[in-house]
Amino acid sequence: MAQIHPTAIIETGANLADDVFIGPFCTIGANVTIGAGTRLISHVVVTGHTTIGKNNVIYPFASLGQPSPDRKYKGEHATLTIGDNNDIREGVTMHIGTGADRGTTTVGNNNLFMAGMHVAHDCIVGSNVIIANYTQLAGHVEIADNVVVGGLSGIHQHVRVGTQAIIGGHTAVDHDVPPYSSVSGRRAVLKGLNLVGLRRKGFEKALIRALNDAYDSLFDITDEDLPLTERARILKQSAQFPEVAALADFVLSTQRGVTGYDEE
């Protein structure tokens, strides 16, 4: 049976699983769906066309499903979808999408969103992601699985962050961050492989060596006349591991340019 505090406001039409917990002073909108085992501790606002999965914990003063402040948003139907087993800490904000893009903001599973961070309209956040305090994701950002973002960082619109990447705290990111990489600095600087993260995830030594060689061939430039995209094509053709081929594909598909290589 759902546990709903008497001070909570649940609008008619909200779809709550039987065993959700809705704490004091929460507000749930009419078009909200909340899955089994999810807990709203207190003072949480969930509005808009928002779907929240199972076994999430949402802490005080989080606000989920508000319309985007993007001036292009004119009130069209848009959604926010949040998966399972996420910890959404104090003061986190997540907005619905806009008709100018996908129309939805999507968050995966098993993520930790620390206090005060923001997920803007039309973002895609994967699974097993950790985003630290007061980091801001601008609109249309894509964060792949197993990414770690340090606190007080800012991710520019339309930037992609590849899988297993780590971004240091207080970093401004305005170009794509390659998979398996480490970036940091006042303006993001590519530091190389995320070696600590790869080892912690149990990547085999042979794969780590192959990724390290791939990074050398892409980013440790010895031939200034060979464009980054051409180096990526050569790497893809010779790749012995799918992860290396995926790294090459990431570089080849960039629209904003790769961190440290915006001139190409």
URBELHU-V153059 format. One record per pair of residues at least 24 apart in sequence whose ideal C-beta (glycine too) atoms are under 7 Angstrom apart, sorted by the first residue. I is the first residue (numbers start at 1). J is the second residue. Records with the same first field share a line. If there is no record, write none. Layout:
# URBELHU-V153059
I->J  J
This chain:
# URBELHU-V153059
29->65
32->65
48->80  96
49->77  78  79  96
50->79  80
51->81  82
52->82
53->82  83  84
54->84
55->84  85
56->82  84  85  86  88
57->87
58->88
59->88  89  90
60->90
61->90  91
62->88  90  91  92
63->93
64->94
65->96
66->95
67->95  96
68->95  96  98  120  121
70->98  121  139
72->98  100
73->98
78->103  104
79->103  104
80->105
81->106  107
82->107
83->107  108  109
84->109
85->109  110
86->110  111  113
87->112  113
88->113
89->113  114  115
90->115
91->115  116
92->116  117
93->118
94->119
95->120  121
96->121
97->121  122
98->122
101->140
132->169
144->179
146->201
148->197
158->255  256
159->256
162->250
164->194  197  198  201
165->194
166->194  197
173->259
175->256  257  258  259  262
176->254  256  257  258  259
177->259
178->247  250  251  258
179->246  247  250
180->211  247
183->259
188->259
189->260
190->219  259  260
207->241  243
210->240  241  244
211->243  244
214->244  247
218->251
227->264
228->258  261  264
229->264
